C-alpha cells in the first residue's frame, strides 16, 4: 500500500490528508489546503472513498471540493449530508490494500475514529508521533469545549488493546508519519496523557 500525504506542502493550517493507493484508493481526511484536488490528481485518476477520522474544520474544509471532483463514497462516524456509510466501532474498512478496524476513540472529538490494520494505523488526532508539545509520542489536545482528557486516555488505552505488535506505520493527523515500533510510541503518548497536566503552557 502506497500512502501519500497530499497536504504535506500546505502553507495554511491543515491536518495531514493521506491518499492510500491499492485495491481501493482511499483518502483519509480531506484537510483544509486549497488545491488538494490537484495534488491528488498528480497521483491517481480516481478516488473510491473518503474516510474521515473526525469532522474538525482542519480535516474537512476541502471535503466538498474532493467529493465534487471525484464523487467517492464518504464514510464517517457522525452525520454529514453527503455521507454514504456510517462507520461504527469495530466496523471494517478497506483502505488501499488492507482491511482496517475502526476504533471509536473520543476525547479530542466526539466523533473520532482511528483505523488499525495488521501493519498500520491511521490515528487521526487521538495519538500522534510528534507535535509542538511532545516528540516520539503525543496525544490530541483536550482543553477546548466538548473535549475530555479522561475520554482521551480511555481511547488511547483502547487503541493499545486492539493494536497488534505488527503495526509498524503510524499516519497521524498532525506531525510526522512514523515507521517503527508504533506500540512504543502509543505507550509513551498514554503515559504523557495520564499525567493529566496541561499539554500546552497556555491551557
Long-range contacts (C-beta under 8 A, 24 or more apart in sequence): 1-95, 1-96, 1-97, 1-98, 1-120, 2-96, 3-96, 3-120, 3-169, 3-171, 3-177, 4-43, 5-171, 5-177, 6-31, 6-36, 6-39, 6-40, 6-43, 7-31, 7-32, 7-33, 7-36, 7-39, 9-39, 13-58, 14-58, 14-61, 15-56, 15-58, 15-59, 15-125, 15-173, 15-174, 16-171, 16-172, 16-173, 16-174, 16-175, 16-177, 17-59, 17-62, 18-122, 18-171, 19-43, 19-44, 19-47, 20-95, 20-96, 21-96, 22-95, 22-96, 22-97, 22-98, 23-94, 23-96, 23-97, 24-48, 24-49, 24-94, 24-95, 24-96, 24-97, 25-49, 25-96, 26-50, 26-51, 26-93, 26-94, 26-95, 26-96, 27-51, 27-66, 27-72, 28-52, 28-53, 28-95, 28-115, 28-122, 28-171, 29-53, 29-59, 29-60, 29-124, 29-173, 30-59, 30-60, 30-61, 30-62, 30-63, 30-65, 30-66, 31-58, 31-59, 31-61, 31-62, 32-57, 32-58, 32-59, 32-60, 32-61, 32-62, 33-62, 34-62, 36-62, 36-65, 36-66, 37-62, 37-65, 37-66, 37-69, 37-70, 40-66, 40-69, 40-70, 46-70, 46-72, 47-72, 48-72, 48-73, 49-73, 49-74, 49-75, 49-84, 50-74, 50-75, 51-75, 51-76, 51-87, 51-93, 51-95, 51-115, 51-122, 52-76, 52-77, 52-80, 52-113, 53-112, 53-113, 53-114, 53-115, 53-122, 53-123, 53-124, 53-125, 53-173, 54-78, 54-108, 54-109, 54-111, 54-112, 54-113, 54-124, 54-125, 55-80, 55-109, 55-111, 56-109, 56-125, 59-124, 59-173, 76-111, 76-113, 77-102, 77-104, 77-111, 77-112, 77-113, 78-110, 78-111, 87-113, 89-113, 95-122, 101-162, 103-155, 103-158, 103-159, 103-162, 104-155, 104-158, 105-155, 105-156, 105-158, 105-159, 106-148, 106-151, 106-152, 106-155, 107-140, 107-142, 107-147, 107-148, 107-149, 107-150, 107-151, 107-152, 107-153, 107-154, 107-155, 108-139, 108-140, 108-141, 108-142, 108-147, 108-152, 109-140, 109-147, 110-146, 112-140, 112-155, 114-155, 114-159, 116-159, 116-162, 116-163, 116-164, 116-167, 117-167, 118-164, 118-166, 118-167, 119-166, 119-167, 119-168, 119-169, 120-167, 120-168, 120-169, 120-170, 120-171, 121-159, 121-163, 121-167, 121-169, 121-170, 121-171, 121-182, 122-171, 123-159, 123-170, 123-171, 123-172, 123-173, 124-172, 124-173, 125-172, 125-173, 125-174, 126-152, 126-155, 126-156, 126-159, 127-156, 127-159, 127-170, 127-172, 127-185, 127-186, 127-189, 127-190, 128-170, 128-172, 128-173, 128-174, 128-175, 128-189, 129-170, 129-172, 129-175, 129-176, 129-177, 129-178, 129-185, 130-175, 130-176, 131-174, 131-175, 132-200, 133-199, 133-200, 134-188, 134-189, 134-192, 136-185, 136-188, 137-184, 137-185, 137-186, 137-187, 137-188, 137-189, 137-191, 137-192, 138-175, 138-189, 138-192, 138-199, 139-189, 139-190, 139-192, 139-193, 139-199, 140-173, 141-199, 141-200, 141-203, 142-199, 143-198, 143-199, 143-200, 143-203, 149-193, 149-196, 152-193, 153-190, 153-193, 153-194, 156-186, 156-189, 156-190, 156-193, 157-190, 159-186, 160-186, 160-187, 160-190
